[in-house]
Amino acid sequence: MSERKAAIHDLGYQRYAGGRRPQSTRWQVIVRNMMSMSWKGWWRYKMPLGAAVATMIGIAVGIYFSRNEIFEAAPGMGEQIRTIADSLIPRSYTWFGYSSLIICLTILAGTISRDLQAGAFEFYFSRPVRPLDYVIGKLVGASMLLAPILLLGPLLLTVYRMGLTGSVDKALDTISWIPRALIVGIVATLVQASVALAFGALTNRPRYAVVAYAAFIFLFGPIMSGIAFATKIPEIAAISPNSAILGLSSGVFEVDFLFGAPAPSLGVSIAALLGYIAASFLLILWRVRQAQRAGMGGG
């Protein structure tokens, strides 16, 4: 064997001796990849995030003027205006939901489908990444994208409302709204993230996943709300995740909305939302395991 060939032979396989990431943190790789891909371009994430900021400013202006002394002093209007002000924060989850819906349609609903179509699972599972790591990473990443809108936005409005009370005693009376805003925000974020991702797990064609999710939100949800209104049984509307979130915010904040159909009860809304989270998680995990067993990205 010549010296040149021997030199090439000596550069053969060597066992990796560098640092290794613990198995319990492998899901963080999925999160970082999802966040970096979502931040590219202005319309997929930055535009709805800017719309959420505009929504927050608009609600804050509404809270300010509805608490103004001019309205409170108006004959026969003071109590109603104060009730409107109290309902703006729990109602805000619906308005913030419009911005988060754009993210669900443009990013989340098709993300697993795109991985299936592109054969990304071959890359993930050729390394020590388990299906559970992938699912957790996707759910955490999706939740981190939605949390600034559905969690941080209402929380900042709650703090702002406390600052408008005018005294420390009144602010302390409303301090319980902070954990309430956190509870509703966390649940709303998890529900929207998990449901949108679940539709992407149904097919390896991203376009079909987005269309199916859009039909679920824009057709199925209003139909259930219409049936609930016609039958005067608000609990039927809880079958729609958006209506269940409205029922959760109404029950947790103990506020009855002045306008629109009655919200579903707190208990039914909680049961529906937890059911959606659990069913979505299991569906995604099952689909990813199927793709892993098939040994190819398309499942």
Contacts in CASP RR format, 6 or more apart in sequence:
PFRMAT RR
TARGET T0000
AUTHOR 0000-0000-0000
METHOD contacts of the structure
MODEL  1
MSERKAAIHDLGYQRYAGGRRPQSTRWQVIVRNMMSMSWKGWWRYKMPLG
AAVATMIGIAVGIYFSRNEIFEAAPGMGEQIRTIADSLIPRSYTWFGYSS
LIICLTILAGTISRDLQAGAFEFYFSRPVRPLDYVIGKLVGASMLLAPIL
LLGPLLLTVYRMGLTGSVDKALDTISWIPRALIVGIVATLVQASVALAFG
ALTNRPRYAVVAYAAFIFLFGPIMSGIAFATKIPEIAAISPNSAILGLSS
GVFEVDFLFGAPAPSLGVSIAALLGYIAASFLLILWRVRQAQRAGMGGG
1 9 0 8 1.000
21 29 0 8 1.000
23 128 0 8 1.000
23 130 0 8 1.000
23 133 0 8 1.000
26 128 0 8 1.000
26 129 0 8 1.000
26 130 0 8 1.000
26 133 0 8 1.000
27 133 0 8 1.000
27 134 0 8 1.000
27 136 0 8 1.000
27 137 0 8 1.000
27 140 0 8 1.000
28 137 0 8 1.000
29 129 0 8 1.000
30 124 0 8 1.000
30 129 0 8 1.000
30 133 0 8 1.000
30 134 0 8 1.000
30 136 0 8 1.000
30 137 0 8 1.000
30 138 0 8 1.000
30 140 0 8 1.000
30 141 0 8 1.000
31 137 0 8 1.000
31 140 0 8 1.000
31 141 0 8 1.000
31 144 0 8 1.000
34 111 0 8 1.000
34 137 0 8 1.000
34 138 0 8 1.000
34 141 0 8 1.000
34 142 0 8 1.000
34 145 0 8 1.000
35 141 0 8 1.000
35 144 0 8 1.000
35 145 0 8 1.000
38 44 0 8 1.000
38 45 0 8 1.000
38 103 0 8 1.000
38 107 0 8 1.000
38 145 0 8 1.000
39 45 0 8 1.000
39 46 0 8 1.000
43 106 0 8 1.000
44 103 0 8 1.000
44 106 0 8 1.000
44 107 0 8 1.000
45 103 0 8 1.000
45 106 0 8 1.000
45 107 0 8 1.000
45 145 0 8 1.000
47 102 0 8 1.000
48 99 0 8 1.000
48 100 0 8 1.000
48 102 0 8 1.000
48 103 0 8 1.000
48 106 0 8 1.000
48 149 0 8 1.000
49 99 0 8 1.000
49 148 0 8 1.000
49 149 0 8 1.000
50 99 0 8 1.000
51 98 0 8 1.000
51 99 0 8 1.000
51 102 0 8 1.000
52 96 0 8 1.000
52 99 0 8 1.000
52 100 0 8 1.000
52 148 0 8 1.000
52 149 0 8 1.000
52 153 0 8 1.000
55 92 0 8 1.000
55 95 0 8 1.000
55 96 0 8 1.000
55 98 0 8 1.000
55 99 0 8 1.000
56 92 0 8 1.000
56 96 0 8 1.000
56 153 0 8 1.000
56 156 0 8 1.000
56 157 0 8 1.000
59 88 0 8 1.000
59 89 0 8 1.000
59 92 0 8 1.000
59 95 0 8 1.000
59 157 0 8 1.000
60 157 0 8 1.000
60 160 0 8 1.000
62 85 0 8 1.000
62 88 0 8 1.000
63 85 0 8 1.000
63 88 0 8 1.000
63 89 0 8 1.000
63 157 0 8 1.000
63 160 0 8 1.000
63 161 0 8 1.000
63 164 0 8 1.000
64 164 0 8 1.000
65 71 0 8 1.000
66 81 0 8 1.000
66 82 0 8 1.000
66 84 0 8 1.000
66 85 0 8 1.000
66 88 0 8 1.000
67 81 0 8 1.000
67 82 0 8 1.000
67 85 0 8 1.000
67 164 0 8 1.000
71 77 0 8 1.000
71 78 0 8 1.000
71 81 0 8 1.000
72 78 0 8 1.000
72 81 0 8 1.000
72 82 0 8 1.000
74 81 0 8 1.000
80 258 0 8 1.000
83 258 0 8 1.000
84 258 0 8 1.000
85 161 0 8 1.000
86 253 0 8 1.000
86 255 0 8 1.000
87 255 0 8 1.000
87 256 0 8 1.000
87 257 0 8 1.000
87 258 0 8 1.000
88 157 0 8 1.000
89 154 0 8 1.000
89 157 0 8 1.000
89 158 0 8 1.000
89 161 0 8 1.000
89 177 0 8 1.000
89 181 0 8 1.000
89 253 0 8 1.000
90 184 0 8 1.000
90 249 0 8 1.000
90 250 0 8 1.000
90 251 0 8 1.000
90 252 0 8 1.000
90 253 0 8 1.000
90 255 0 8 1.000
90 257 0 8 1.000
91 246 0 8 1.000
91 249 0 8 1.000
91 257 0 8 1.000
92 153 0 8 1.000
92 154 0 8 1.000
92 157 0 8 1.000
93 150 0 8 1.000
93 154 0 8 1.000
93 184 0 8 1.000
93 185 0 8 1.000
93 188 0 8 1.000
93 245 0 8 1.000
93 246 0 8 1.000
93 249 0 8 1.000
94 242 0 8 1.000
94 245 0 8 1.000
94 246 0 8 1.000
96 149 0 8 1.000
96 150 0 8 1.000
96 153 0 8 1.000
96 154 0 8 1.000
97 149 0 8 1.000
97 150 0 8 1.000
97 188 0 8 1.000
97 192 0 8 1.000
97 242 0 8 1.000
99 149 0 8 1.000
100 146 0 8 1.000
100 149 0 8 1.000
100 150 0 8 1.000
100 192 0 8 1.000
101 192 0 8 1.000
101 217 0 8 1.000
103 145 0 8 1.000
103 146 0 8 1.000
103 149 0 8 1.000
104 146 0 8 1.000
104 192 0 8 1.000
104 193 0 8 1.000
104 195 0 8 1.000
104 196 0 8 1.000
104 213 0 8 1.000
105 196 0 8 1.000
105 210 0 8 1.000
105 213 0 8 1.000
105 214 0 8 1.000
107 145 0 8 1.000
108 142 0 8 1.000
108 145 0 8 1.000
108 193 0 8 1.000
108 196 0 8 1.000
108 197 0 8 1.000
109 196 0 8 1.000
109 197 0 8 1.000
109 199 0 8 1.000
109 200 0 8 1.000
109 206 0 8 1.000
109 209 0 8 1.000
109 210 0 8 1.000
109 212 0 8 1.000
109 213 0 8 1.000
109 214 0 8 1.000
110 199 0 8 1.000
110 200 0 8 1.000
110 206 0 8 1.000
110 209 0 8 1.000
110 210 0 8 1.000
111 138 0 8 1.000
111 142 0 8 1.000
111 197 0 8 1.000
111 200 0 8 1.000
112 138 0 8 1.000
112 197 0 8 1.000
112 200 0 8 1.000
112 201 0 8 1.000
112 209 0 8 1.000
112 284 0 8 1.000
112 287 0 8 1.000
112 288 0 8 1.000
113 200 0 8 1.000
113 201 0 8 1.000
113 203 0 8 1.000
113 204 0 8 1.000
113 205 0 8 1.000
113 206 0 8 1.000
113 208 0 8 1.000
113 209 0 8 1.000
114 120 0 8 1.000
114 206 0 8 1.000
115 121 0 8 1.000
115 297 0 8 1.000
116 203 0 8 1.000
116 204 0 8 1.000
116 291 0 8 1.000
116 297 0 8 1.000
116 298 0 8 1.000
116 299 0 8 1.000
117 204 0 8 1.000
117 205 0 8 1.000
117 206 0 8 1.000
117 297 0 8 1.000
117 298 0 8 1.000
118 297 0 8 1.000
119 296 0 8 1.000
119 297 0 8 1.000
119 298 0 8 1.000
120 297 0 8 1.000
121 134 0 8 1.000
121 288 0 8 1.000
121 291 0 8 1.000
121 292 0 8 1.000
121 295 0 8 1.000
121 296 0 8 1.000
121 297 0 8 1.000
121 298 0 8 1.000
121 299 0 8 1.000
122 295 0 8 1.000
122 296 0 8 1.000
122 297 0 8 1.000
124 134 0 8 1.000
125 131 0 8 1.000
125 292 0 8 1.000
125 295 0 8 1.000
131 285 0 8 1.000
131 288 0 8 1.000
131 289 0 8 1.000
131 292 0 8 1.000
132 285 0 8 1.000
134 288 0 8 1.000
135 281 0 8 1.000
135 284 0 8 1.000
135 285 0 8 1.000
135 288 0 8 1.000
138 197 0 8 1.000
138 284 0 8 1.000
139 190 0 8 1.000
139 193 0 8 1.000
139 194 0 8 1.000
139 197 0 8 1.000
139 281 0 8 1.000
139 284 0 8 1.000
141 193 0 8 1.000
142 193 0 8 1.000
142 194 0 8 1.000
142 196 0 8 1.000
142 197 0 8 1.000
143 189 0 8 1.000
143 190 0 8 1.000
143 193 0 8 1.000
145 193 0 8 1.000
146 189 0 8 1.000
146 192 0 8 1.000
146 193 0 8 1.000
147 189 0 8 1.000
150 185 0 8 1.000
150 188 0 8 1.000
150 189 0 8 1.000
150 192 0 8 1.000
151 182 0 8 1.000
151 185 0 8 1.000
151 186 0 8 1.000
151 188 0 8 1.000
151 189 0 8 1.000
154 181 0 8 1.000
154 184 0 8 1.000
154 185 0 8 1.000
155 178 0 8 1.000
155 181 0 8 1.000
155 182 0 8 1.000
155 185 0 8 1.000
157 181 0 8 1.000
158 177 0 8 1.000
158 178 0 8 1.000
158 180 0 8 1.000
158 181 0 8 1.000
159 178 0 8 1.000
161 174 0 8 1.000
161 177 0 8 1.000
162 171 0 8 1.000
162 174 0 8 1.000
162 175 0 8 1.000
162 177 0 8 1.000
162 178 0 8 1.000
163 171 0 8 1.000
165 171 0 8 1.000
165 173 0 8 1.000
165 174 0 8 1.000
177 253 0 8 1.000
180 252 0 8 1.000
180 253 0 8 1.000
183 252 0 8 1.000
184 245 0 8 1.000
184 248 0 8 1.000
184 249 0 8 1.000
184 252 0 8 1.000
184 253 0 8 1.000
187 245 0 8 1.000
187 248 0 8 1.000
187 273 0 8 1.000
188 245 0 8 1.000
188 248 0 8 1.000
188 249 0 8 1.000
190 277 0 8 1.000
191 241 0 8 1.000
191 244 0 8 1.000
191 245 0 8 1.000
191 273 0 8 1.000
191 276 0 8 1.000
191 277 0 8 1.000
192 241 0 8 1.000
194 276 0 8 1.000
194 277 0 8 1.000
194 280 0 8 1.000
194 281 0 8 1.000
194 284 0 8 1.000
195 213 0 8 1.000
195 216 0 8 1.000
195 241 0 8 1.000
195 276 0 8 1.000
195 280 0 8 1.000
196 213 0 8 1.000
197 280 0 8 1.000
197 284 0 8 1.000
198 279 0 8 1.000
198 280 0 8 1.000
198 283 0 8 1.000
198 284 0 8 1.000
199 209 0 8 1.000
199 210 0 8 1.000
199 212 0 8 1.000
199 213 0 8 1.000
199 216 0 8 1.000
200 206 0 8 1.000
200 209 0 8 1.000
200 213 0 8 1.000
201 283 0 8 1.000
201 284 0 8 1.000
201 287 0 8 1.000
201 288 0 8 1.000
202 208 0 8 1.000
202 209 0 8 1.000
202 212 0 8 1.000
202 283 0 8 1.000
202 287 0 8 1.000
203 209 0 8 1.000
203 212 0 8 1.000
204 297 0 8 1.000
204 298 0 8 1.000
204 299 0 8 1.000
217 242 0 8 1.000
220 240 0 8 1.000
221 239 0 8 1.000
221 240 0 8 1.000
221 242 0 8 1.000
221 243 0 8 1.000
222 240 0 8 1.000
224 236 0 8 1.000
224 237 0 8 1.000
224 239 0 8 1.000
224 240 0 8 1.000
224 243 0 8 1.000
225 237 0 8 1.000
225 240 0 8 1.000
225 243 0 8 1.000
225 261 0 8 1.000
226 237 0 8 1.000
226 261 0 8 1.000
227 236 0 8 1.000
227 237 0 8 1.000
228 234 0 8 1.000
228 235 0 8 1.000
228 236 0 8 1.000
228 237 0 8 1.000
228 243 0 8 1.000
228 261 0 8 1.000
228 264 0 8 1.000
229 237 0 8 1.000
229 261 0 8 1.000
234 261 0 8 1.000
234 262 0 8 1.000
234 263 0 8 1.000
234 264 0 8 1.000
234 265 0 8 1.000
235 264 0 8 1.000
235 265 0 8 1.000
235 268 0 8 1.000
236 264 0 8 1.000
237 243 0 8 1.000
237 244 0 8 1.000
237 261 0 8 1.000
237 263 0 8 1.000
237 264 0 8 1.000
238 244 0 8 1.000
238 247 0 8 1.000
238 264 0 8 1.000
238 265 0 8 1.000
238 268 0 8 1.000
238 269 0 8 1.000
238 271 0 8 1.000
238 272 0 8 1.000
239 272 0 8 1.000
241 272 0 8 1.000
241 273 0 8 1.000
241 276 0 8 1.000
243 263 0 8 1.000
243 264 0 8 1.000
243 269 0 8 1.000
244 264 0 8 1.000
244 268 0 8 1.000
244 269 0 8 1.000
244 272 0 8 1.000
244 273 0 8 1.000
244 276 0 8 1.000
245 269 0 8 1.000
245 273 0 8 1.000
246 257 0 8 1.000
246 263 0 8 1.000
246 264 0 8 1.000
246 269 0 8 1.000
247 263 0 8 1.000
247 264 0 8 1.000
247 265 0 8 1.000
247 266 0 8 1.000
247 269 0 8 1.000
248 266 0 8 1.000
248 269 0 8 1.000
248 270 0 8 1.000
248 273 0 8 1.000
249 263 0 8 1.000
250 256 0 8 1.000
250 257 0 8 1.000
250 263 0 8 1.000
250 266 0 8 1.000
251 263 0 8 1.000
251 265 0 8 1.000
251 266 0 8 1.000
251 269 0 8 1.000
252 266 0 8 1.000
256 262 0 8 1.000
256 263 0 8 1.000
257 263 0 8 1.000
263 269 0 8 1.000
264 272 0 8 1.000
290 299 0 8 1.000
291 297 0 8 1.000
291 298 0 8 1.000
291 299 0 8 1.000
END
